[in-house]
Amino acid sequence: MKVFLDRLSKYFGQVKAVDNLTLAIEDGEFVALLGPSGCGKTTTLLTIAGFYKPTAGFVLFDDKVVNELPPRERNIGMVFQSYALYPHMSVLDNITFPLRLKKVSRKERETKAKALASLLRIEDILERKPAEISGGQQQRVALARALIKEPGLLLLDEPLSNLDAKLRVTMRAEIKRLQKDLGITTILVTHDQVEAMTMADRIAVLETGKLQQVGPPEELYNSPANLFVAGFIGTPPMNFLAATLEKREGKFFITTERFCLPLPDSVTMKICQIPTPHDVIVGIRPENISIGQGEIRGEIYVVEPLGRDTLVSLHIGTEIIKVIAPPTFRASPGEQVQLTFSEEKVHLFDKETGKSLLV
């Protein structure tokens, strides 16, 4: 099923939960709606599902407007954050409940349920009650219940948030594999950028009800459209420093209160039409900074060993930045170190608008 949101808006009084959102989702695609709490992602999902009616704009399934269609007629399956399993029913009865409402014969619905249970590896718990199974198993049951209707669209509302860290990693892979095997169009709502990056074909980043950027995970990571996307995507997040873009003898430089950095040709080609001097925000990811040599000086603030690498926080003037260092790195708070920024990995954003100057 193809989904198209055409200038979709949903207001609650004066609050614009979703504001003029246009987004196309292809048949069989896995798309994540990503953003902080209150950004409008769950409201968007519930409007797609039919629980909310749009204030303005249209929801289209396969080029058909479904604004007035009730949820039960939209051919969707939905998995909620709480799983919403019926505690008095067995796992088998929970899975088959949607088919029971459709008056499907007991034999047919049990056959379908057992096939799904085998696919999700829960065939040995079909007679248990939800309280007798683990969180990961409950999630698989909720998925099976959503899929047994053979929906054209699967909607996932923060389905992993109630699981422990280890189980979340396992279930990310399970859901991604299942979605690819079934080829079902899927929309995931999450505030966890790691979930979105690892599971989705494309990510739509939302903030205050507006779409900030949409694209494959690597595009959002390597070419963020604005400061919000740059700071939201990536762990640890991108470092930002106030600077001035200057041009001297035909070459571009970024100047801060503590250092001056020449920009490579690959960057200057994209900014050659910008009048200088120009106030900018310099962005650099922690993994694109090296400690040990260079013209930039910093002071160690704290060192956090993480096992496979070390996270170092340090002062450059009044600013604190983070650097990913080798696991063998050792230093004491207050120690002076030299830094090198990977010039090819520098991001530049307009200080007033927050928009990238390189995209």
C-alpha positions as CSV (number, residue, x, y, z in Angstrom):
1,M,0.0,0.0,0.0
2,K,1.2,3.5,-0.9
3,V,0.6,6.3,1.6
4,F,0.6,10.0,0.7
5,L,0.1,12.8,3.2
6,D,-0.9,15.9,1.3
7,R,-0.5,19.2,3.2
8,L,-1.7,17.4,6.3
9,S,-2.5,19.5,9.4
10,K,-4.0,18.6,12.8
11,Y,-4.8,21.3,15.3
12,F,-6.0,21.0,18.9
13,G,-7.4,24.4,19.6
14,Q,-4.5,26.8,19.0
15,V,-1.9,24.0,19.2
16,K,-0.6,22.9,15.8
17,A,0.3,19.3,16.5
18,V,0.9,18.6,12.8
19,D,1.5,21.6,10.5
20,N,1.2,21.3,6.7
21,L,3.0,17.9,6.4
22,T,3.6,16.4,3.0
23,L,5.1,13.0,2.8
24,A,5.0,10.1,0.3
25,I,5.6,6.5,1.4
26,E,6.1,3.9,-1.2
27,D,4.6,0.4,-1.3
28,G,6.6,-1.9,0.9
29,E,8.7,0.9,2.4
30,F,9.7,1.1,6.0
31,V,9.6,4.8,7.2
32,A,10.3,6.1,10.7
33,L,8.7,9.3,12.1
34,L,11.4,10.6,14.4
35,G,11.5,13.5,16.8
36,P,11.3,14.6,20.5
37,S,8.2,14.3,22.6
38,G,5.5,16.8,21.4
39,C,6.8,17.0,17.8
40,G,3.6,15.6,16.2
41,K,4.8,12.1,15.2
42,T,2.1,10.1,17.2
43,T,-0.6,12.6,16.1
44,T,0.5,11.9,12.5
45,L,0.3,8.2,13.0
46,L,-3.2,8.3,14.6
47,T,-4.4,10.6,11.8
48,I,-3.1,8.0,9.3
49,A,-4.9,5.3,11.3
50,G,-8.2,7.2,11.3
51,F,-8.4,7.9,15.0
52,Y,-8.1,11.6,14.3
53,K,-9.6,13.5,11.4
54,P,-7.3,16.0,9.7
55,T,-8.0,19.7,10.4
56,A,-6.7,20.3,6.9
57,G,-5.1,18.3,4.1
58,F,-5.6,14.7,3.0
59,V,-4.5,11.2,3.8
60,L,-4.4,9.0,0.7
61,F,-4.0,5.2,0.5
62,D,-3.1,4.0,-3.0
63,D,-4.2,7.4,-4.4
64,K,-7.6,7.2,-2.7
65,V,-8.5,9.9,-0.1
66,V,-9.4,8.1,3.2
67,N,-10.1,11.2,5.4
68,E,-13.6,10.0,6.2
69,L,-12.9,6.3,6.4
70,P,-13.1,4.7,9.9
71,P,-10.1,2.9,11.2
72,R,-11.7,-0.6,10.8
73,E,-12.1,0.0,7.1
74,R,-8.5,1.2,6.4
75,N,-6.9,-2.2,6.2
76,I,-4.2,-1.3,8.8
77,G,-2.6,-3.3,11.6
78,M,-1.3,-1.3,14.6
79,V,1.0,-2.2,17.5
80,F,0.8,0.2,20.5
81,Q,3.5,1.1,23.0
82,S,1.6,-0.8,25.7
83,Y,0.8,-3.8,23.4
84,A,-2.8,-3.7,24.7
85,L,-3.2,-7.4,25.0
86,Y,-6.4,-8.8,26.6
87,P,-5.2,-10.2,30.0
88,H,-8.1,-12.8,30.3
89,M,-7.4,-14.3,26.9
90,S,-4.7,-16.8,25.9
91,V,-2.0,-15.8,23.5
92,L,-3.8,-17.7,20.7
93,D,-7.1,-16.0,21.4
94,N,-5.3,-12.6,21.5
95,I,-3.8,-13.2,18.1
96,T,-7.0,-14.5,16.5
97,F,-9.3,-11.8,18.0
98,P,-9.4,-9.6,14.8
99,L,-10.4,-12.5,12.7
100,R,-13.0,-13.5,15.2
101,L,-14.6,-10.1,14.8
102,K,-14.7,-10.7,11.1
103,K,-16.6,-14.0,11.7
104,V,-13.7,-16.1,10.2
105,S,-14.1,-19.8,11.1
106,R,-12.2,-21.1,14.1
107,K,-10.2,-23.5,12.0
108,E,-9.0,-20.9,9.5
109,R,-8.1,-18.3,12.2
110,E,-6.1,-20.9,14.2
111,T,-4.3,-22.0,11.1
112,K,-3.2,-18.5,10.3
113,A,-2.3,-17.8,14.0
114,K,-0.1,-20.8,14.2
115,A,1.7,-19.9,10.9
116,L,2.4,-16.4,12.3
117,A,3.4,-17.8,15.7
118,S,5.9,-20.0,13.9
119,L,7.3,-17.0,11.9
120,L,7.6,-15.0,15.2
121,R,8.9,-18.0,17.2
122,I,6.1,-17.9,19.8
123,E,4.4,-21.2,18.8
124,D,5.2,-22.8,22.2
125,I,3.3,-20.1,24.3
126,L,0.0,-20.1,22.5
127,E,-1.9,-21.4,25.5
128,R,-0.4,-19.0,28.1
129,K,-1.9,-15.7,29.3
130,P,-0.1,-12.4,28.6
131,A,0.9,-12.1,32.3
132,E,2.8,-15.4,32.0
133,I,5.1,-14.4,29.2
134,S,8.0,-11.9,28.9
135,G,7.9,-8.4,27.4
136,G,9.6,-9.5,24.2
137,Q,7.0,-12.3,23.8
138,Q,4.2,-9.9,24.5
139,Q,5.5,-7.7,21.7
140,R,5.6,-10.6,19.3
141,V,2.0,-11.5,20.2
142,A,1.0,-7.9,19.5
143,L,2.7,-8.0,16.1
144,A,1.1,-11.3,15.3
145,R,-2.4,-9.9,16.2
146,A,-1.7,-6.9,13.9
147,L,-0.5,-9.0,11.0
148,I,-3.1,-11.8,11.1
149,K,-5.5,-9.5,9.3
150,E,-3.0,-9.3,6.4
151,P,-3.1,-5.5,6.5
152,G,-1.8,-3.3,3.7
153,L,-0.2,-1.0,6.2
154,L,1.5,-1.7,9.6
155,L,1.7,1.2,12.1
156,L,4.1,0.9,15.0
157,D,3.8,3.4,17.9
158,E,7.0,3.2,20.0
159,P,6.8,-0.6,20.2
160,L,10.2,-1.1,21.8
161,S,10.1,1.5,24.6
162,N,9.0,-0.9,27.3
163,L,11.8,-3.4,26.6
164,D,15.2,-3.6,28.3
165,A,18.2,-2.5,26.3
166,K,19.4,-5.9,25.3
167,L,15.9,-7.0,24.1
168,R,15.5,-3.8,22.2
169,V,18.5,-4.6,20.1
170,T,17.2,-8.1,19.4
171,M,13.7,-6.9,18.5
172,R,14.9,-4.2,16.2
173,A,16.5,-6.9,14.0
174,E,13.4,-9.1,14.3
175,I,11.0,-6.4,13.2
176,K,13.2,-5.3,10.4
177,R,13.6,-8.9,9.1
178,L,9.9,-9.5,9.4
179,Q,9.0,-6.4,7.5
180,K,11.3,-7.3,4.7
181,D,10.1,-10.9,4.5
182,L,6.4,-9.8,4.3
183,G,7.0,-6.7,2.2
184,I,4.4,-4.7,4.1
185,T,4.4,-0.9,4.1
186,T,5.4,0.1,7.7
187,I,5.4,3.4,9.6
188,L,7.3,3.5,12.9
189,V,7.0,6.3,15.4
190,T,10.0,6.7,17.7
191,H,12.0,9.3,19.7
192,D,15.0,7.0,19.6
193,Q,17.2,7.9,16.7
194,V,19.2,4.6,17.0
195,E,15.9,2.7,16.3
196,A,15.1,4.9,13.4
197,M,18.6,4.7,11.9
198,T,18.9,0.9,12.2
199,M,15.3,-0.1,11.1
200,A,14.0,2.4,8.5
201,D,14.6,2.8,4.8
202,R,13.9,6.5,5.2
203,I,13.5,8.7,8.2
204,A,11.1,11.8,8.5
205,V,12.4,14.1,11.2
206,L,9.7,16.2,12.8
207,E,9.9,19.2,15.2
208,T,6.9,21.3,16.5
209,G,4.7,19.6,13.9
210,K,6.8,20.5,10.9
211,L,8.8,18.2,8.7
212,Q,12.5,19.1,9.0
213,Q,14.0,16.6,6.6
214,V,13.3,13.2,5.1
215,G,15.7,10.8,3.6
216,P,17.8,7.6,4.1
217,P,19.6,7.4,7.5
218,E,23.0,8.0,6.0
219,E,21.8,11.1,4.2
220,L,20.4,12.6,7.4
221,Y,23.6,11.7,9.2
222,N,26.1,13.0,6.6
223,S,24.1,15.9,5.1
224,P,21.7,17.3,7.7
225,A,19.5,20.1,6.4
226,N,19.5,22.2,9.5
227,L,20.8,22.6,13.0
228,F,17.9,20.6,14.5
229,V,18.5,17.5,12.4
230,A,22.3,17.8,12.9
231,G,21.9,17.8,16.6
232,F,19.2,15.2,16.8
233,I,20.8,12.5,14.6
234,G,24.0,11.0,15.9
235,T,25.2,9.6,19.3
236,P,27.0,11.4,20.8
237,P,25.5,14.5,19.1
238,M,27.3,16.8,16.8
239,N,29.4,19.6,18.3
240,F,28.5,23.2,17.5
241,L,30.7,26.3,17.7
242,A,29.9,29.9,16.8
243,A,32.2,31.2,14.1
244,T,32.7,33.7,11.3
245,L,33.1,32.6,7.7
246,E,35.8,34.8,6.1
247,K,37.6,34.9,2.7
248,R,41.2,35.8,2.4
249,E,43.2,35.8,-0.9
250,G,40.6,33.6,-2.6
251,K,40.4,31.0,0.2
252,F,37.7,30.5,2.8
253,F,38.3,30.2,6.5
254,I,36.2,29.7,9.6
255,T,37.3,31.8,12.6
256,T,36.3,31.3,16.2
257,E,37.6,32.9,19.4
258,R,40.2,30.2,19.7
259,F,41.3,29.0,16.2
260,C,41.2,29.6,12.5
261,L,40.4,26.7,10.2
262,P,40.9,26.7,6.4
263,L,38.2,25.0,4.4
264,P,38.9,22.4,1.7
265,D,37.9,22.9,-1.9
266,S,35.0,20.4,-1.5
267,V,33.4,22.8,1.0
268,T,34.3,26.1,-0.6
269,M,32.7,25.1,-3.9
270,K,29.3,25.0,-2.1
271,I,29.7,28.4,-0.3
272,C,31.6,30.4,-2.9
273,Q,28.5,32.7,-3.5
274,I,28.0,33.5,0.2
275,P,29.1,37.1,1.0
276,T,31.7,37.3,3.7
277,P,32.2,37.9,6.6
278,H,29.2,35.8,7.5
279,D,28.1,34.5,11.0
280,V,27.9,30.8,11.0
281,I,27.6,27.8,13.3
282,V,30.3,25.2,12.7
283,G,29.3,21.6,13.2
284,I,31.7,18.7,13.7
285,R,30.9,15.1,14.9
286,P,32.9,13.7,17.8
287,E,34.4,10.9,15.6
288,N,35.8,13.5,13.2
289,I,38.1,15.1,15.8
290,S,41.5,13.7,16.7
291,I,43.4,14.3,19.9
292,G,47.2,14.4,20.0
293,Q,48.3,16.9,17.4
294,G,47.0,20.0,15.5
295,E,46.7,23.7,15.9
296,I,43.6,23.7,18.0
297,R,44.1,23.6,21.8
298,G,41.6,22.2,24.3
299,E,41.5,21.4,28.0
300,I,40.3,18.1,29.3
301,Y,37.0,18.3,31.2
302,V,36.1,14.6,31.7
303,V,37.1,11.2,30.3
304,E,34.5,8.5,30.0
305,P,35.7,5.0,29.0
306,L,33.1,3.1,26.9
307,G,35.0,-0.1,26.2
308,R,35.5,-0.1,22.4
309,D,36.3,3.7,22.5
310,T,36.5,6.6,25.0
311,L,34.3,9.7,25.1
312,V,36.3,12.8,26.0
313,S,34.7,16.1,26.9
314,L,36.9,19.1,26.7
315,H,36.9,22.9,26.8
316,I,37.7,25.1,23.8
317,G,37.5,28.5,25.3
318,T,34.0,28.7,27.0
319,E,32.6,25.9,24.8
320,I,32.5,22.2,25.7
321,I,32.9,19.7,22.9
322,K,33.0,15.9,22.8
323,V,35.5,13.7,21.0
324,I,35.6,10.0,20.4
325,A,39.1,8.8,21.3
326,P,40.8,5.3,21.2
327,P,40.0,3.0,24.1
328,T,43.6,3.4,25.3
329,F,43.3,7.2,25.7
330,R,44.2,8.5,29.2
331,A,44.2,12.1,30.5
332,S,43.4,14.0,33.6
333,P,40.9,16.9,34.0
334,G,42.6,20.2,33.3
335,E,45.3,18.7,31.0
336,Q,46.0,20.6,27.8
337,V,45.7,18.7,24.5
338,Q,46.0,19.5,20.8
339,L,43.2,18.7,18.4
340,T,42.7,18.3,14.7
341,F,39.3,18.7,13.0
342,S,38.7,16.7,9.8
343,E,38.1,19.6,7.5
344,E,36.2,17.5,4.9
345,K,33.7,16.6,7.6
346,V,32.9,20.1,8.8
347,H,29.3,21.3,8.6
348,L,28.3,24.9,8.3
349,F,24.9,26.4,9.3
350,D,23.6,29.9,8.9
351,K,23.5,31.5,12.4
352,E,20.1,33.2,11.8
353,T,18.1,30.6,10.0
354,G,19.8,27.4,11.2
355,K,19.8,26.0,7.7
356,S,22.8,24.2,6.3
357,L,25.0,26.1,3.9
358,L,26.3,22.9,2.3
359,V,23.1,21.1,1.3
